[in-house]
Amino acid sequence: MENTKRIIKYQYKESKISMSKFWLTMFLVSLFLYIINKRSGPNVSSGIIVSGDITSISILGVSLFALLIYLIIFNYENLYKNFPMAISFSVTRKDFALSTIFKGLVIAATSGLIQGVLLKLDPIIVRLVDKTPMYDFGIFNTNTDNIIYLIFTLFIILFTVSSMWNLLASLNYRFGYKLWIVFLGLYFISSFIRSWHAGIWTFSINILTTRIDGVQLLKLVLITIISQGLAYLNTINTNIKRKA
């Protein structure tokens, strides 16, 4: 029980440090984009840009894409750095796997909250640089959806994506390059079966672009449970490859 508390406390402390660095970086990036847009002419824009009859942009929404990359790094670092260290401190694999779920929840909830608030502020920032704000992000609309829906949607999406990367990172840690050989083989097989190939691509895109309703929420919850469950089973049966 003491080891469980210790690893959860460590994961929580590390997640705060990691997120602080990430959001400080994104603040500086957003400030840089704000300055560029402020000094540029009406026909030059920087950020997320959607061109149609009227070109619209998002400055603070850029961190959405950075968050997806951050989740990849976080999960791989967690397995390759924190896992060996935790085991060397006599933390069980079970406790580490549970602490990973906790850490993922903290990061998804905190990042969802911050990003949700930023997206509500984004149109104000964009109008300050005399540009047209982008409202429609596919999975939500920052003009018509309230902030509670934005935060909830972001939390669900981020935790689902994090859970999938947790599974992939745990498999990669256990099987190494063999995992990518299997994936490459499956990719080539699916490329000869168009329904499989299209289905895999559509499934991946739908996670990040489909507005959440009851059916989509159920799908995301099931994906999360399956991913975390398989990652848990894989982690508790994984041998350490190197010392921390």
Secondary structure, DSSP 8 states (H G I E B T S, - for coil): -HHHHHHHHHHHHHHHHHHHHHHHHHHHHHHHHHHHHHHS-TT---SEEE-SSS-EEESTTHHHHHHHHHHHHHHHHIIIIIHHHHHHTT--HHHHHHHHHHHHHHHHHHHHHHHHHHHHHHHHHHHHTT-EE--B-SS-BTTTS-HHHHHHHHHHHHHHHHHHHHHHHHHHHHHTHHHHHHHHHHHHHHHHSHHHHHHHHHHHHHHHHS---HHHHHHHHHHHHHHHHHHHHHHTT----S--
